[in-house]
Amino acid sequence: MARHAIGIDLGGTQVRAALVDVSGTVLKRAATRTDVKGGPRAVMAQFQDLIRQVADNESLATLSGIGVCMPGPLDSRTGTVIHVPTLPGWEDFPLADELAATLGRPAVLEGDGIAACYGEWRFGAGKGLDHLLYVTVSTGIGGGVVSDGRLLHGRRGMTAHVGHIRLARGGLRCSCGALGCFEAFAAGTALDGRARAAVLQHPGSLLAALADGMPATAGHVVAAARQGDAAALALIEEEASYLGEGLASLIHLYSPERVVMGGGVSQGFDLMADRIHQTIRANALPSFREVPVVKAALGDNAGLVGAAALVMFDERSDRG
């Protein structure tokens, strides 16, 4: 019989679900806007609706379980949400236990960066490696780590909050409240802010034309840069430099064989790759300078696939 699992990726804007098989293939997926105001009970109902959309009775009969990934902090060992700034009302909610009781299937909860790392390690750009760093650059910056052939979790499953290493003593304020975090300089929201400033400074640029009176975004920057817009290309160079500086510190910390970059900003990875590598070489110790940075192979399916794989391969049994 075929082996399947459901992967669910819960965010502050959207909740997505996918039926995934044992080879990591997404067989079917569905999404809806997260009912943030409705809180945990409303979102749990959304889970059930999405599962019905992606899995028929035959698939449900061979279902290994349900894996959920979401931003944290959360306790993946107990399956409990600790606190999510974009999802008020979820504090101390025992999501894994509630979901398992409702659906009658095993359920696990994991941080979205760790789940995406696991997906890329099992099936994507990190397959076959013993040492891997995954970094997602989107609204914020998160990540996951494989070291010595094991997925790292840390205390309460909260390892690899890599967006909160410090790049500067002062500078920009992060969403966490601190000054100078990697996330504050290099996340997609930071690039959005620089893009809006650039539109005001360069009203005749292609970047401004693409924004067309709306707030400019990282997506506008990438689109304009691909067409050679000078203002957008300058923003891409700046973003790549910030990414390279942060990644150099993380490479020193985790000593990976490869860094995999995912998240929305990775859509412009090909435009930034050279500058990222140049910055790493300029900032890293000699023995760390040649660690390659590559784009995630699973794209926005990494979290869904990783969450499902955590169930299918019972990764929890491998934890020390």
C-alpha positions as CSV (number, residue, x, y, z in Angstrom):
1,M,0.0,0.0,0.0
2,A,1.2,3.5,-0.7
3,R,2.3,5.6,2.2
4,H,1.1,9.2,2.6
5,A,1.0,12.0,5.1
6,I,-0.6,15.4,5.3
7,G,1.6,18.4,5.6
8,I,0.1,21.6,6.9
9,D,1.9,25.0,6.8
10,L,0.3,27.6,9.0
11,G,1.1,31.2,8.7
12,G,-0.4,34.5,9.7
13,T,-1.7,35.1,6.2
14,Q,-2.3,31.7,4.7
15,V,-2.8,28.1,5.8
16,R,-1.9,25.4,3.3
17,A,-2.2,21.7,3.2
18,A,-0.8,19.0,0.9
19,L,-1.0,15.3,0.5
20,V,2.6,14.0,0.2
21,D,3.8,10.5,-0.6
22,V,6.9,8.7,0.7
23,S,9.0,10.0,-2.2
24,G,8.3,13.6,-1.2
25,T,6.0,14.2,-4.1
26,V,3.1,16.7,-3.5
27,L,0.1,14.8,-4.9
28,K,-2.5,17.6,-4.1
29,R,-2.5,20.8,-2.3
30,A,-5.0,23.4,-1.1
31,A,-4.9,26.8,0.7
32,T,-7.1,29.4,2.3
33,R,-6.7,32.7,4.1
34,T,-5.9,32.1,7.8
35,D,-8.8,32.9,10.1
36,V,-6.6,34.8,12.5
37,K,-9.5,36.4,14.4
38,G,-11.2,33.1,14.9
39,G,-8.2,31.8,16.9
40,P,-7.2,28.1,17.3
41,R,-10.6,26.6,17.1
42,A,-11.5,28.3,13.8
43,V,-8.1,27.4,12.3
44,M,-8.4,23.8,13.4
45,A,-11.7,23.7,11.5
46,Q,-9.8,25.1,8.5
47,F,-7.3,22.2,8.8
48,Q,-10.1,19.7,8.6
49,D,-11.6,21.4,5.5
50,L,-8.2,21.5,3.7
51,I,-7.5,17.9,4.6
52,R,-10.8,16.9,3.0
53,Q,-9.8,18.8,-0.1
54,V,-6.5,17.1,-0.6
55,A,-7.2,13.5,0.6
56,D,-9.9,11.1,-0.5
57,N,-11.0,8.1,1.5
58,E,-8.4,5.8,-0.1
59,S,-5.6,8.2,0.8
60,L,-6.9,8.7,4.3
61,A,-6.9,4.9,4.8
62,T,-3.1,4.8,4.2
63,L,-2.3,8.1,6.0
64,S,0.7,8.0,8.3
65,G,-0.5,11.1,10.1
66,I,-0.5,14.9,10.0
67,G,2.6,17.2,10.3
68,V,2.0,20.9,11.0
69,C,4.7,23.6,10.7
70,M,4.3,27.2,11.8
71,P,6.4,30.1,13.0
72,G,7.3,30.0,16.7
73,P,8.4,29.9,19.3
74,L,6.8,26.6,19.9
75,D,7.6,23.4,21.8
76,S,7.9,20.6,19.2
77,R,8.6,18.0,21.8
78,T,5.1,18.5,23.4
79,G,3.4,19.8,20.3
80,T,2.5,23.0,22.0
81,V,2.4,26.5,20.6
82,I,4.3,28.9,23.0
83,H,3.7,32.3,21.3
84,V,3.3,33.5,17.7
85,P,3.2,37.3,17.2
86,T,1.2,36.9,14.0
87,L,-1.3,34.5,15.6
88,P,-2.7,36.0,18.8
89,G,-4.6,33.7,21.1
90,W,-2.5,30.6,20.4
91,E,-0.4,30.9,23.6
92,D,0.1,27.4,25.2
93,F,-2.2,25.7,22.8
94,P,-1.6,21.9,22.6
95,L,-2.0,21.8,18.8
96,A,-0.6,18.3,18.2
97,D,-2.7,16.6,20.9
98,E,-5.8,18.5,19.8
99,L,-5.3,17.6,16.1
100,A,-4.5,13.9,16.8
101,A,-7.7,13.6,19.0
102,T,-9.9,15.3,16.4
103,L,-8.6,13.3,13.4
104,G,-7.7,10.1,15.0
105,R,-4.2,10.1,13.4
106,P,-0.7,10.8,14.8
107,A,0.1,14.5,14.6
108,V,3.4,16.4,15.1
109,L,4.2,20.1,15.3
110,E,7.4,21.6,14.1
111,G,8.9,25.1,13.5
112,D,8.5,26.1,9.9
113,G,12.2,26.6,9.3
114,I,13.1,23.2,10.8
115,A,10.4,21.5,8.8
116,A,11.6,23.1,5.6
117,C,15.2,22.1,6.4
118,Y,14.0,18.5,6.9
119,G,12.2,18.6,3.5
120,E,15.2,19.9,1.7
121,W,17.5,17.4,3.5
122,R,15.2,14.4,2.7
123,F,14.3,15.3,-0.9
124,G,15.8,18.6,-2.0
125,A,19.0,20.6,-2.3
126,G,20.5,19.1,0.9
127,K,19.8,15.4,0.1
128,G,22.6,13.1,1.1
129,L,24.5,15.7,3.2
130,D,25.5,15.2,6.9
131,H,25.9,18.9,7.6
132,L,23.3,21.4,6.2
133,L,22.1,24.9,7.0
134,Y,18.7,26.0,5.7
135,V,17.8,29.7,5.8
136,T,14.4,31.0,4.8
137,V,14.3,34.7,3.9
138,S,10.7,36.0,3.7
139,T,8.7,38.2,6.0
140,G,11.3,37.3,8.6
141,I,14.4,35.1,8.6
142,G,14.3,31.6,10.1
143,G,16.1,28.3,9.6
144,G,17.0,24.8,10.4
145,V,20.2,22.8,10.8
146,V,21.3,19.2,10.1
147,S,24.6,18.4,11.9
148,D,26.4,15.0,12.0
149,G,23.5,13.5,10.0
150,R,20.8,14.6,12.5
151,L,18.2,17.3,12.4
152,L,18.8,19.6,15.3
153,H,16.0,20.7,17.6
154,G,17.6,22.3,20.7
155,R,15.8,23.0,24.0
156,R,12.0,22.7,23.5
157,G,12.7,22.3,19.7
158,M,13.5,26.0,19.4
159,T,16.9,25.8,17.7
160,A,18.0,27.9,14.6
161,H,16.2,31.2,15.2
162,V,18.9,32.5,12.9
163,G,17.2,35.8,12.1
164,H,18.1,37.0,15.5
165,I,21.9,36.9,15.4
166,R,23.2,40.5,15.6
167,L,24.8,42.2,12.6
168,A,25.2,45.6,14.4
169,R,25.1,47.0,17.9
170,G,22.5,49.6,16.8
171,G,20.8,50.2,13.5
172,L,17.4,48.9,12.5
173,R,14.9,47.6,15.0
174,C,13.8,44.0,14.5
175,S,10.3,42.6,14.9
176,C,11.6,41.0,18.1
177,G,12.2,44.4,19.6
178,A,16.0,44.3,19.5
179,L,18.3,46.5,17.4
180,G,20.6,45.2,14.7
181,C,19.3,41.7,14.0
182,F,20.1,39.9,10.8
183,E,16.3,39.8,10.1
184,A,16.0,43.6,10.5
185,F,18.5,44.1,7.8
186,A,17.9,41.3,5.3
187,A,14.3,40.0,5.6
188,G,11.8,40.6,2.9
189,T,10.1,43.3,4.9
190,A,13.4,45.1,5.2
191,L,13.9,45.0,1.4
192,D,10.3,46.2,1.0
193,G,11.2,49.3,3.1
194,R,14.3,50.1,1.1
195,A,12.4,49.6,-2.1
196,R,9.8,52.2,-1.0
197,A,12.5,54.7,-0.2
198,A,14.1,54.0,-3.6
199,V,10.9,54.8,-5.4
200,L,10.7,58.2,-3.7
201,Q,14.4,58.8,-4.6
202,H,14.0,57.6,-8.2
203,P,10.5,58.3,-9.3
204,G,11.5,57.8,-13.0
205,S,12.8,54.3,-12.4
206,L,11.3,51.1,-13.7
207,L,11.0,50.0,-10.1
208,A,8.6,53.0,-9.5
209,A,6.7,52.2,-12.7
210,L,6.2,48.6,-11.6
211,A,5.0,49.7,-8.2
212,D,2.5,52.0,-10.0
213,G,1.6,54.0,-7.0
214,M,1.3,51.1,-4.6
215,P,3.9,50.3,-1.9
216,A,7.0,48.7,-3.6
217,T,7.9,45.2,-2.5
218,A,10.8,42.8,-2.8
219,G,8.9,41.2,-5.7
220,H,9.0,44.6,-7.6
221,V,12.7,44.8,-6.9
222,V,13.4,41.4,-8.4
223,A,11.2,42.1,-11.5
224,A,12.8,45.5,-12.1
225,A,16.3,44.2,-11.6
226,R,15.7,41.4,-14.2
227,Q,15.1,44.2,-16.7
228,G,18.3,46.1,-15.8
229,D,16.8,48.9,-13.7
230,A,19.7,50.6,-11.9
231,A,17.7,51.5,-8.7
232,A,16.6,47.9,-8.4
233,L,20.0,46.4,-9.1
234,A,21.5,48.6,-6.4
235,L,18.9,47.2,-3.9
236,I,19.7,43.7,-5.0
237,E,23.4,44.3,-4.3
238,E,22.7,45.7,-0.9
239,E,20.4,42.9,0.0
240,A,22.9,40.3,-1.1
241,S,25.6,41.9,1.0
242,Y,23.5,41.8,4.1
243,L,22.7,38.1,3.4
244,G,26.3,37.3,2.9
245,E,27.3,39.0,6.1
246,G,24.7,37.1,8.1
247,L,25.4,33.8,6.4
248,A,29.1,34.1,7.0
249,S,28.4,34.2,10.8
250,L,26.0,31.2,10.5
251,I,28.6,29.2,8.5
252,H,31.1,29.8,11.3
253,L,28.5,28.6,13.9
254,Y,27.2,25.5,12.2
255,S,30.0,24.5,9.7
256,P,27.7,23.2,7.0
257,E,28.6,21.5,3.8
258,R,26.0,23.6,2.0
259,V,23.7,26.5,2.8
260,V,20.2,26.2,1.2
261,M,18.2,29.5,0.9
262,G,14.4,29.4,0.6
263,G,11.6,31.9,1.2
264,G,10.1,34.6,-1.0
265,V,13.4,36.6,-1.4
266,S,15.0,33.5,-2.9
267,Q,13.1,34.1,-6.1
268,G,15.9,36.6,-6.8
269,F,18.6,34.3,-5.7
270,D,20.3,34.1,-9.1
271,L,20.7,37.9,-9.1
272,M,22.3,37.8,-5.7
273,A,24.4,34.6,-5.7
274,D,27.7,36.2,-6.8
275,R,27.5,39.0,-4.3
276,I,26.5,36.6,-1.5
277,H,29.5,34.4,-2.2
278,Q,31.8,37.4,-2.5
279,T,30.7,38.7,0.8
280,I,31.1,35.4,2.5
281,R,34.6,35.1,1.2
282,A,35.4,38.6,2.4
283,N,34.1,37.9,5.9
284,A,34.6,34.2,6.7
285,L,37.7,32.5,8.0
286,P,39.7,30.9,5.2
287,S,38.5,27.3,5.9
288,F,34.9,28.4,5.7
289,R,35.0,30.6,2.6
290,E,34.1,28.1,0.0
291,V,30.9,26.8,1.5
292,P,28.3,27.0,-1.3
293,V,25.0,28.8,-1.0
294,V,22.2,27.4,-3.3
295,K,18.6,28.0,-3.8
296,A,16.0,25.6,-2.2
297,A,14.9,22.9,-4.6
298,L,11.4,22.4,-3.2
299,G,10.4,26.1,-3.3
300,D,7.4,27.0,-1.3
301,N,6.6,23.3,-0.8
302,A,9.6,22.8,1.5
303,G,7.6,23.2,4.7
304,L,4.7,21.1,3.5
305,V,6.9,18.3,2.4
306,G,9.1,18.5,5.5
307,A,6.1,18.5,7.9
308,A,4.7,15.4,6.2
309,A,8.0,13.7,6.1
310,L,8.5,14.2,9.8
311,V,5.4,12.0,10.3
312,M,6.2,9.4,7.6
313,F,9.8,8.8,8.8
314,D,9.0,9.2,12.5
315,E,11.9,11.6,12.9
316,R,11.0,12.0,16.6
317,S,12.2,8.5,17.3
318,D,15.7,9.6,16.3
319,R,16.0,12.3,18.8
320,G,18.4,11.9,21.7
